[in-house]
Amino acid sequence: MYLKTWKEFETASYNLLLKDPTRVRCTMKYCHSQSTVQLKVTDDISCLQFKTSDIQNVKKIEVFYATIMKQITSNEL
């Protein structure tokens, strides 16, 4: 499901990650023709998606992905 706000997507993604960090996958796709970035976080049961064309969200996405990747690859699961 597509979430409407960045904060909503970020919170739901972190909650999904905390539920079972070993099953979560993240993808990011840039669509040049529409100038949008699409994010997807899934654990094969729930699928969270967010689409934006707002340039201000790019820094938020960068910080989000760094945090998610750090938690997924952490030995302290």
Biopython code that builds the backbone (N, CA, C, O; Angstrom):
import numpy as np
from Bio.PDB.StructureBuilder import StructureBuilder

atoms = [
    (1, "MET", "N", (0.832, -1.178, 0.000)),
    (1, "MET", "CA", (0.000, 0.000, 0.000)),
    (1, "MET", "C", (0.876, 1.239, 0.000)),
    (1, "MET", "O", (1.916, 1.269, 0.657)),
    (2, "TYR", "N", (0.467, 2.243, -0.722)),
    (2, "TYR", "CA", (1.197, 3.502, -0.748)),
    (2, "TYR", "C", (0.789, 4.352, 0.454)),
    (2, "TYR", "O", (-0.397, 4.567, 0.706)),
    (3, "LEU", "N", (1.781, 4.826, 1.183)),
    (3, "LEU", "CA", (1.525, 5.710, 2.308)),
    (3, "LEU", "C", (1.660, 7.152, 1.826)),
    (3, "LEU", "O", (2.493, 7.445, 0.969)),
    (4, "LYS", "N", (0.846, 8.048, 2.370)),
    (4, "LYS", "CA", (0.754, 9.405, 1.836)),
    (4, "LYS", "C", (1.843, 10.343, 2.325)),
    (4, "LYS", "O", (2.305, 11.192, 1.563)),
    (5, "THR", "N", (2.265, 10.212, 3.579)),
    (5, "THR", "CA", (3.260, 11.138, 4.108)),
    (5, "THR", "C", (4.559, 10.399, 4.416)),
    (5, "THR", "O", (4.563, 9.195, 4.671)),
    (6, "TRP", "N", (5.666, 11.153, 4.385)),
    (6, "TRP", "CA", (6.969, 10.575, 4.680)),
    (6, "TRP", "C", (7.015, 10.039, 6.100)),
    (6, "TRP", "O", (7.526, 8.942, 6.329)),
    (7, "LYS", "N", (6.491, 10.792, 7.057)),
    (7, "LYS", "CA", (6.535, 10.395, 8.463)),
    (7, "LYS", "C", (5.776, 9.084, 8.681)),
    (7, "LYS", "O", (6.216, 8.217, 9.436)),
    (8, "GLU", "N", (4.652, 8.956, 8.021)),
    (8, "GLU", "CA", (3.844, 7.735, 8.113)),
    (8, "GLU", "C", (4.628, 6.532, 7.566)),
    (8, "GLU", "O", (4.646, 5.464, 8.177)),
    (9, "PHE", "N", (5.271, 6.721, 6.409)),
    (9, "PHE", "CA", (6.068, 5.646, 5.806)),
    (9, "PHE", "C", (7.254, 5.277, 6.685)),
    (9, "PHE", "O", (7.532, 4.097, 6.899)),
    (10, "GLU", "N", (7.948, 6.283, 7.192)),
    (10, "GLU", "CA", (9.126, 6.053, 8.019)),
    (10, "GLU", "C", (8.766, 5.283, 9.296)),
    (10, "GLU", "O", (9.449, 4.322, 9.651)),
    (11, "THR", "N", (7.717, 5.694, 9.975)),
    (11, "THR", "CA", (7.279, 5.035, 11.209)),
    (11, "THR", "C", (6.841, 3.599, 10.946)),
    (11, "THR", "O", (7.227, 2.690, 11.681)),
    (12, "ALA", "N", (6.046, 3.389, 9.913)),
    (12, "ALA", "CA", (5.575, 2.041, 9.585)),
    (12, "ALA", "C", (6.743, 1.135, 9.187)),
    (12, "ALA", "O", (6.750, -0.048, 9.527)),
    (13, "SER", "N", (7.720, 1.676, 8.478)),
    (13, "SER", "CA", (8.886, 0.881, 8.066)),
    (13, "SER", "C", (9.726, 0.467, 9.266)),
    (13, "SER", "O", (10.158, -0.682, 9.355)),
    (14, "TYR", "N", (9.961, 1.392, 10.185)),
    (14, "TYR", "CA", (10.722, 1.060, 11.385)),
    (14, "TYR", "C", (9.992, 0.008, 12.220)),
    (14, "TYR", "O", (10.622, -0.898, 12.766)),
    (15, "ASN", "N", (8.675, 0.124, 12.320)),
    (15, "ASN", "CA", (7.894, -0.873, 13.065)),
    (15, "ASN", "C", (7.985, -2.244, 12.415)),
    (15, "ASN", "O", (8.094, -3.256, 13.107)),
    (16, "LEU", "N", (7.940, -2.281, 11.099)),
    (16, "LEU", "CA", (8.079, -3.544, 10.368)),
    (16, "LEU", "C", (9.460, -4.139, 10.594)),
    (16, "LEU", "O", (9.602, -5.349, 10.769)),
    (17, "LEU", "N", (10.463, -3.298, 10.589)),
    (17, "LEU", "CA", (11.835, -3.748, 10.812)),
    (17, "LEU", "C", (12.024, -4.295, 12.221)),
    (17, "LEU", "O", (12.698, -5.309, 12.408)),
    (18, "LEU", "N", (11.443, -3.640, 13.198)),
    (18, "LEU", "CA", (11.589, -4.093, 14.582)),
    (18, "LEU", "C", (10.859, -5.411, 14.830)),
    (18, "LEU", "O", (11.249, -6.183, 15.706)),
    (19, "LYS", "N", (9.805, -5.667, 14.066)),
    (19, "LYS", "CA", (9.044, -6.905, 14.230)),
    (19, "LYS", "C", (9.880, -8.125, 13.860)),
    (19, "LYS", "O", (9.892, -9.109, 14.599)),
    (20, "ASP", "N", (10.576, -8.076, 12.728)),
    (20, "ASP", "CA", (11.436, -9.190, 12.297)),
    (20, "ASP", "C", (12.502, -8.682, 11.332)),
    (20, "ASP", "O", (12.292, -8.702, 10.119)),
    (21, "PRO", "N", (13.646, -8.227, 11.852)),
    (21, "PRO", "CA", (14.669, -7.616, 10.994)),
    (21, "PRO", "C", (15.318, -8.566, 9.986)),
    (21, "PRO", "O", (15.910, -8.104, 9.010)),
    (22, "THR", "N", (15.224, -9.860, 10.194)),
    (22, "THR", "CA", (15.864, -10.804, 9.275)),
    (22, "THR", "C", (15.061, -11.014, 7.995)),
    (22, "THR", "O", (15.591, -11.552, 7.024)),
    (23, "ARG", "N", (13.801, -10.604, 7.973)),
    (23, "ARG", "CA", (12.948, -10.825, 6.802)),
    (23, "ARG", "C", (12.703, -9.565, 5.974)),
    (23, "ARG", "O", (12.116, -9.655, 4.896)),
    (24, "VAL", "N", (13.130, -8.408, 6.439)),
    (24, "VAL", "CA", (12.800, -7.144, 5.786)),
    (24, "VAL", "C", (13.739, -6.876, 4.606)),
    (24, "VAL", "O", (14.952, -7.062, 4.696)),
    (25, "ARG", "N", (13.139, -6.433, 3.499)),
    (25, "ARG", "CA", (13.901, -6.012, 2.318)),
    (25, "ARG", "C", (13.464, -4.610, 1.929)),
    (25, "ARG", "O", (12.304, -4.231, 2.090)),
    (26, "CYS", "N", (14.423, -3.850, 1.415)),
    (26, "CYS", "CA", (14.155, -2.466, 1.004)),
    (26, "CYS", "C", (14.604, -2.276, -0.435)),
    (26, "CYS", "O", (15.661, -2.760, -0.839)),
    (27, "THR", "N", (13.795, -1.571, -1.194)),
    (27, "THR", "CA", (14.190, -1.217, -2.557)),
    (27, "THR", "C", (13.894, 0.252, -2.806)),
    (27, "THR", "O", (13.002, 0.844, -2.198)),
    (28, "MET", "N", (14.665, 0.817, -3.713)),
    (28, "MET", "CA", (14.462, 2.203, -4.122)),
    (28, "MET", "C", (14.598, 2.252, -5.638)),
    (28, "MET", "O", (15.524, 1.674, -6.207)),
    (29, "LYS", "N", (13.674, 2.942, -6.281)),
    (29, "LYS", "CA", (13.686, 3.025, -7.735)),
    (29, "LYS", "C", (13.432, 4.468, -8.165)),
    (29, "LYS", "O", (12.513, 5.122, -7.670)),
    (30, "TYR", "N", (14.248, 4.949, -9.081)),
    (30, "TYR", "CA", (14.067, 6.288, -9.629)),
    (30, "TYR", "C", (13.454, 6.184, -11.011)),
    (30, "TYR", "O", (13.979, 5.483, -11.876)),
    (31, "CYS", "N", (12.358, 6.871, -11.223)),
    (31, "CYS", "CA", (11.693, 6.889, -12.522)),
    (31, "CYS", "C", (12.002, 8.234, -13.192)),
    (31, "CYS", "O", (11.455, 9.268, -12.810)),
    (32, "HIS", "N", (12.874, 8.203, -14.183)),
    (32, "HIS", "CA", (13.338, 9.430, -14.831)),
    (32, "HIS", "C", (12.212, 10.158, -15.566)),
    (32, "HIS", "O", (12.148, 11.387, -15.535)),
    (33, "SER", "N", (11.336, 9.418, -16.217)),
    (33, "SER", "CA", (10.276, 10.061, -17.001)),
    (33, "SER", "C", (9.290, 10.834, -16.132)),
    (33, "SER", "O", (8.729, 11.839, -16.570)),
    (34, "GLN", "N", (9.077, 10.368, -14.902)),
    (34, "GLN", "CA", (8.157, 11.056, -13.987)),
    (34, "GLN", "C", (8.890, 11.876, -12.931)),
    (34, "GLN", "O", (8.265, 12.611, -12.167)),
    (35, "SER", "N", (10.198, 11.751, -12.890)),
    (35, "SER", "CA", (11.032, 12.413, -11.870)),
    (35, "SER", "C", (10.562, 12.082, -10.459)),
    (35, "SER", "O", (10.390, 12.968, -9.622)),
    (36, "THR", "N", (10.361, 10.803, -10.214)),
    (36, "THR", "CA", (9.909, 10.364, -8.894)),
    (36, "THR", "C", (10.849, 9.290, -8.348)),
    (36, "THR", "O", (11.513, 8.571, -9.094)),
    (37, "VAL", "N", (10.877, 9.210, -7.030)),
    (37, "VAL", "CA", (11.588, 8.145, -6.332)),
    (37, "VAL", "C", (10.531, 7.294, -5.651)),
    (37, "VAL", "O", (9.648, 7.805, -4.962)),
    (38, "GLN", "N", (10.635, 5.977, -5.855)),
    (38, "GLN", "CA", (9.689, 5.056, -5.238)),
    (38, "GLN", "C", (10.444, 4.176, -4.254)),
    (38, "GLN", "O", (11.460, 3.575, -4.601)),
    (39, "LEU", "N", (9.948, 4.103, -3.036)),
    (39, "LEU", "CA", (10.551, 3.280, -1.993)),
    (39, "LEU", "C", (9.596, 2.152, -1.646)),
    (39, "LEU", "O", (8.376, 2.315, -1.667)),
    (40, "LYS", "N", (10.177, 1.008, -1.325)),
    (40, "LYS", "CA", (9.365, -0.146, -0.964)),
    (40, "LYS", "C", (10.068, -0.885, 0.153)),
    (40, "LYS", "O", (11.260, -1.174, 0.052)),
    (41, "VAL", "N", (9.339, -1.197, 1.226)),
    (41, "VAL", "CA", (9.849, -1.983, 2.341)),
    (41, "VAL", "C", (8.867, -3.128, 2.540)),
    (41, "VAL", "O", (7.668, -2.901, 2.703)),
    (42, "THR", "N", (9.375, -4.362, 2.528)),
    (42, "THR", "CA", (8.493, -5.513, 2.639)),
    (42, "THR", "C", (9.117, -6.609, 3.487)),
    (42, "THR", "O", (10.339, -6.719, 3.588)),
    (43, "ASP", "N", (8.262, -7.413, 4.092)),
    (43, "ASP", "CA", (8.698, -8.626, 4.781)),
    (43, "ASP", "C", (7.948, -9.839, 4.225)),
    (43, "ASP", "O", (7.854, -10.861, 4.904)),
    (44, "ASP", "N", (7.422, -9.747, 3.027)),
    (44, "ASP", "CA", (6.640, -10.747, 2.309)),
    (44, "ASP", "C", (5.228, -10.914, 2.859)),
    (44, "ASP", "O", (4.422, -11.634, 2.271)),
    (45, "ILE", "N", (4.920, -10.272, 3.956)),
    (45, "ILE", "CA", (3.555, -10.283, 4.486)),
    (45, "ILE", "C", (2.947, -8.894, 4.292)),
    (45, "ILE", "O", (1.836, -8.752, 3.780)),
    (46, "SER", "N", (3.689, -7.888, 4.705)),
    (46, "SER", "CA", (3.277, -6.497, 4.539)),
    (46, "SER", "C", (4.187, -5.829, 3.523)),
    (46, "SER", "O", (5.386, -6.105, 3.466)),
    (47, "CYS", "N", (3.608, -4.954, 2.729)),
    (47, "CYS", "CA", (4.380, -4.211, 1.736)),
    (47, "CYS", "C", (4.036, -2.739, 1.870)),
    (47, "CYS", "O", (2.893, -2.334, 1.658)),
    (48, "LEU", "N", (5.035, -1.945, 2.222)),
    (48, "LEU", "CA", (4.849, -0.510, 2.399)),
    (48, "LEU", "C", (5.540, 0.214, 1.250)),
    (48, "LEU", "O", (6.680, -0.105, 0.915)),
    (49, "GLN", "N", (4.866, 1.177, 0.649)),
    (49, "GLN", "CA", (5.421, 1.910, -0.480)),
    (49, "GLN", "C", (5.222, 3.401, -0.292)),
    (49, "GLN", "O", (4.256, 3.851, 0.326)),
    (50, "PHE", "N", (6.164, 4.155, -0.842)),
    (50, "PHE", "CA", (6.102, 5.609, -0.791)),
    (50, "PHE", "C", (6.673, 6.161, -2.083)),
    (50, "PHE", "O", (7.716, 5.702, -2.548)),
    (51, "LYS", "N", (6.000, 7.139, -2.664)),
    (51, "LYS", "CA", (6.451, 7.755, -3.905)),
    (51, "LYS", "C", (6.520, 9.264, -3.685)),
    (51, "LYS", "O", (5.607, 9.864, -3.116)),
    (52, "THR", "N", (7.617, 9.867, -4.147)),
    (52, "THR", "CA", (7.767, 11.313, -4.006)),
    (52, "THR", "C", (8.507, 11.904, -5.192)),
    (52, "THR", "O", (9.340, 11.252, -5.821)),
    (53, "SER", "N", (8.187, 13.140, -5.474)),
    (53, "SER", "CA", (8.945, 13.908, -6.470)),
    (53, "SER", "C", (9.546, 15.144, -5.801)),
    (53, "SER", "O", (10.131, 15.994, -6.470)),
    (54, "ASP", "N", (9.401, 15.237, -4.497)),
    (54, "ASP", "CA", (9.888, 16.374, -3.720)),
    (54, "ASP", "C", (11.383, 16.215, -3.440)),
    (54, "ASP", "O", (11.795, 15.228, -2.831)),
    (55, "ILE", "N", (12.178, 17.153, -3.866)),
    (55, "ILE", "CA", (13.637, 17.083, -3.713)),
    (55, "ILE", "C", (14.042, 17.150, -2.250)),
    (55, "ILE", "O", (15.103, 16.638, -1.892)),
    (56, "GLN", "N", (13.246, 17.754, -1.407)),
    (56, "GLN", "CA", (13.576, 17.859, 0.012)),
    (56, "GLN", "C", (13.543, 16.502, 0.711)),
    (56, "GLN", "O", (14.182, 16.322, 1.748)),
    (57, "ASN", "N", (12.815, 15.564, 0.156)),
    (57, "ASN", "CA", (12.749, 14.234, 0.759)),
    (57, "ASN", "C", (13.989, 13.395, 0.475)),
    (57, "ASN", "O", (14.179, 12.355, 1.106)),
    (58, "VAL", "N", (14.832, 13.819, -0.455)),
    (58, "VAL", "CA", (16.010, 13.024, -0.819)),
    (58, "VAL", "C", (16.959, 12.863, 0.372)),
    (58, "VAL", "O", (17.462, 11.764, 0.602)),
    (59, "LYS", "N", (17.209, 13.906, 1.115)),
    (59, "LYS", "CA", (18.085, 13.818, 2.292)),
    (59, "LYS", "C", (17.455, 12.924, 3.356)),
    (59, "LYS", "O", (18.155, 12.153, 4.013)),
    (60, "LYS", "N", (16.148, 13.024, 3.529)),
    (60, "LYS", "CA", (15.442, 12.166, 4.488)),
    (60, "LYS", "C", (15.560, 10.698, 4.079)),
    (60, "LYS", "O", (15.737, 9.821, 4.923)),
    (61, "ILE", "N", (15.460, 10.445, 2.779)),
    (61, "ILE", "CA", (15.575, 9.079, 2.264)),
    (61, "ILE", "C", (16.983, 8.541, 2.510)),
    (61, "ILE", "O", (17.153, 7.382, 2.888)),
    (62, "GLU", "N", (17.985, 9.384, 2.294)),
    (62, "GLU", "CA", (19.379, 8.978, 2.511)),
    (62, "GLU", "C", (19.614, 8.578, 3.972)),
    (62, "GLU", "O", (20.225, 7.542, 4.236)),
    (63, "VAL", "N", (19.143, 9.375, 4.904)),
    (63, "VAL", "CA", (19.294, 9.072, 6.332)),
    (63, "VAL", "C", (18.500, 7.825, 6.695)),
    (63, "VAL", "O", (18.976, 6.983, 7.456)),
    (64, "PHE", "N", (17.293, 7.706, 6.153)),
    (64, "PHE", "CA", (16.446, 6.540, 6.406)),
    (64, "PHE", "C", (17.126, 5.250, 5.961)),
    (64, "PHE", "O", (17.175, 4.272, 6.708)),
    (65, "TYR", "N", (17.652, 5.256, 4.732)),
    (65, "TYR", "CA", (18.298, 4.051, 4.215)),
    (65, "TYR", "C", (19.563, 3.698, 4.992)),
    (65, "TYR", "O", (19.846, 2.519, 5.207)),
    (66, "ALA", "N", (20.317, 4.692, 5.409)),
    (66, "ALA", "CA", (21.511, 4.414, 6.218)),
    (66, "ALA", "C", (21.122, 3.752, 7.538)),
    (66, "ALA", "O", (21.772, 2.802, 7.974)),
    (67, "THR", "N", (20.075, 4.249, 8.165)),
    (67, "THR", "CA", (19.611, 3.678, 9.433)),
    (67, "THR", "C", (19.065, 2.269, 9.243)),
    (67, "THR", "O", (19.377, 1.369, 10.023)),
    (68, "ILE", "N", (18.257, 2.079, 8.216)),
    (68, "ILE", "CA", (17.676, 0.752, 7.942)),
    (68, "ILE", "C", (18.787, -0.264, 7.657)),
    (68, "ILE", "O", (18.769, -1.366, 8.205)),
    (69, "MET", "N", (19.742, 0.095, 6.813)),
    (69, "MET", "CA", (20.814, -0.837, 6.471)),
    (69, "MET", "C", (21.677, -1.157, 7.683)),
    (69, "MET", "O", (22.134, -2.290, 7.836)),
    (70, "LYS", "N", (21.900, -0.192, 8.525)),
    (70, "LYS", "CA", (22.670, -0.423, 9.747)),
    (70, "LYS", "C", (21.946, -1.408, 10.657)),
    (70, "LYS", "O", (22.581, -2.286, 11.241)),
    (71, "GLN", "N", (20.635, -1.278, 10.787)),
    (71, "GLN", "CA", (19.873, -2.170, 11.643)),
    (71, "GLN", "C", (19.740, -3.563, 11.039)),
    (71, "GLN", "O", (19.772, -4.555, 11.768)),
    (72, "ILE", "N", (19.592, -3.653, 9.735)),
    (72, "ILE", "CA", (19.470, -4.967, 9.096)),
    (72, "ILE", "C", (20.770, -5.760, 9.192)),
    (72, "ILE", "O", (20.743, -6.969, 9.423)),
    (73, "THR", "N", (21.900, -5.090, 9.017)),
    (73, "THR", "CA", (23.186, -5.783, 9.027)),
    (73, "THR", "C", (23.811, -5.891, 10.406)),
    (73, "THR", "O", (24.888, -6.469, 10.549)),
    (74, "SER", "N", (23.167, -5.354, 11.408)),
    (74, "SER", "CA", (23.684, -5.402, 12.765)),
    (74, "SER", "C", (23.697, -6.826, 13.301)),
    (74, "SER", "O", (22.799, -7.613, 12.998)),
    (75, "ASN", "N", (24.705, -7.160, 14.090)),
    (75, "ASN", "CA", (24.787, -8.482, 14.711)),
    (75, "ASN", "C", (23.862, -8.584, 15.914)),
    (75, "ASN", "O", (23.578, -9.686, 16.384)),
    (76, "GLU", "N", (23.392, -7.460, 16.412)),
    (76, "GLU", "CA", (22.535, -7.442, 17.588)),
    (76, "GLU", "C", (21.072, -7.442, 17.203)),
    (76, "GLU", "O", (20.349, -6.483, 17.478)),
    (77, "LEU", "N", (20.635, -8.514, 16.568)),
    (77, "LEU", "CA", (19.233, -8.630, 16.161)),
    (77, "LEU", "C", (18.488, -9.175, 17.319)),
    (77, "LEU", "O", (17.275, -9.370, 17.237)),
]
sb = StructureBuilder()
sb.init_structure("model")
sb.init_model(0)
sb.init_chain("A")
sb.init_seg("    ")
for serial, (resi, resn, name, xyz) in enumerate(atoms, 1):
    if name == "N":
        sb.init_residue(resn, " ", resi, " ")
    sb.init_atom(name, np.array(xyz, "f"), 0.0, 1.0, " ", f" {name:<3s}", serial, name[0])
structure = sb.get_structure()
